[in-house]
């Protein structure tokens, strides 16, 4: 289980959920799930990425929970979900299906938003019966379906075998990240965020990422290094919007453009100038707005309360 460091105050502090539950996945893995907002409101499911937690979605949860039922969960080994010996794209899909089954009523459909490995989770589950029964629309933020290491620009070299090898070594490092120091913030900002990211955004992301145990970080990096979910993209038949930052070094825009071209029902590709990989934190209003738009268009129940 991750070390739960306090994150920045204000909109990047995780709000208290209306309720919490533990969901058991197909292999027995236990997942920490939070539900925010009023019962009966349109449902939104948020799936975070590698080394993150539900805290990563704090801004979206705060903005949406006034008039939506927002469901967020910690991926296995992240946040308050215990680590599991089984780490694979199949496990990611199993976990998402288990969360959908535990939190949505029969016939209830939600907008599912996935960031980075969370988007890969959605792609892995795209062909699953339960996912198709519950997903009204999807938002893919800063993600890709294959060739993650080959296309990454974290290592500032020309594309080729050397860059790919070095990138794999860097991302799969077992070294502890240690405390959140000024140097640690600089490194994280370079690797994952745009040059203009505000200090409070960098601080929030650094605290979340540094809370992920190094064994969990390493184990999931091996899954990402070998990722091939191109078939999942073709099976993702619900309306799907794609968002990416133009300075994303982990999943550069080449991935988003490939997704938009391959998706059966792409409803828009948005490239955000100057932003990096952490788009829900770097552009919280825009990402929240995309989710609202998908809800109003494809899951048009009447939202409850103001701000929906």
PyMOL commands that set and color helices and strands:
alter all, ss='L'
color gray80, all
select helices_A, chain A and resi 10-12+54-64+89-103+117-125+129-134+148-151+161-171+182-192+199-210+214-225+230-235+253-262+279-282+284-298
alter helices_A, ss='H'
color red, helices_A
select strands_A, chain A and resi 19-24+30-36+42-47+68-73+110-115+135-141+239-245+266-272
alter strands_A, ss='S'
color yellow, strands_A
deselect
rebuild
show_as cartoon
